[in-house]
Amino acid sequence: MGINKQLGTATVGVNARGKSIQVAFSFRGVECRETIKLEPTPANMKYAARLRAEVINAIERGTFAYGDYFPRSKRAKLFGMTAASSTISELLDKFLRQQEHILAHSTMIEYRKAVGFKLKPAFGAMRIVDLCGADIRDWAAERRVTIKMVSNDLIPLRHIVQQALADGIIERDPFVGVVLKKLVPRSTATTDYAPMPFNQAEIESVLSACSGSMHNQFLFSCYTGLRTSELIALRWCDVDFATGTVHVSRAFVKGKEKGTKTEAGTRKVLLLPASLDALHAQRQITWQDIGDNHVWINPHQRKPWEKAEHIDGQLETILKRAGVAKRNAYQTRHTFASMMLSAGENIMWVSAQLGHVDTEMVIRNYGRWIPDTTKAGGYKPVNDWSSPLQTGSKAAEPTG
């Protein structure tokens, strides 16, 4: 118990054993001790305590299946219980428990939705050993969503299948031969979503239709390209007026603050003159009231934004007043990217500002010119192409 006390997690039946954790309980008159291969950190000790409590509760209710909790244990065979008898529903529940202290809060929300509303209704009552490729193909073929959505929904199921393969519970991967692009209807296979950036005239109309914090926030968003989740989490301590940058290191997603979406997402964003002006104006609104805290607030409630949808709602009212087509606040990120690229800014710099690891995403989403309605053709070539074979440099001489 001494190690446990040092970790601040003294719990009956849960003990640190070297680099593992041992859980003790009684089942059918037998004292059982099972080892969990996790470092005995405070968080993992709490997880082990919750697992033990769940085991004891299942034993008391008469629903405990040894192999479901400890598939590699020799005692599972002793009690005539192996994971082969486990239903997919039970294994999915176990997957969620295991991932709860590992994955981000927002990711867990999506996994719970997929498990509860998609996977359990379709496969829950089935034993893992009975799952075959035909079951997965039939389910996927009936979906009327994009390939990406189907693939994301299948992540928990893929995980328990891979675990079953590793544990020797099943011998063949039922996902072999499941090709989603051949199953999902063409009409829904891909999304028709396309960026709808604001053009210069629309930006000016929106700014004229709002004032105060919303005016400053919209201007700042269009000239920095921050994700809405990053914008909500931005604090005054992240702003460096001396260097003209903001340090983006947090995002607010589904009610919780977390790190940025990717490693490249943690970055310093250069503040262009317009975004600096917006911050200086906002400083008069939130600096004194909130101090070194959130930069952007819900002006109606005078407290930090709680959801991106709340920003979308207020922006919708402003767009209607401005006579500008409806779109969500995330389009300001598209506005920044398209505006910078249209003006000829370096694509590597734009990618870094947006927090992308490379230019692939920028090229795919924004690699086209936004037509300028002041020019008939919408694009003015850099070179003089009046002579077809001439460019800015001398044409190559033929050889041979």
ABEGO torsion letter per residue (X at the ends): XAAAAAAGABBBGBBBBEABBBBBBBBGGBBBBBBBBBBBBAAAAAAAAAAAAAAAAAAAAGABBAAAABAABAAAAAAGBBAAABBAAAAAAAAAAAAAAABBAAAAAAAAAAAAAAAAAAAAABBAAABBAAAAAAAAAABBBBAAAAAAAAAAAAAAAAAAAAAGABABBAABGBBAAAABBAAAABBABBBBBBBAAAAAAAAAABBEAAAAAAAAAAAAGBBAAAAAABBAAABBAAAGBBBBABBBBGGBBBBBABAAABBBBBBBAAAAAAAAAAAAAAAAAAEBBBABBBAAAGBBBABAAAAAAAAAAAAAAAGBBBBBAAAAAAAAAAAAAAAGBBAAAAAAAAGBABAAAAAAAAABBBBBAABAAGBBBABBAABAABBABBBBBBBX
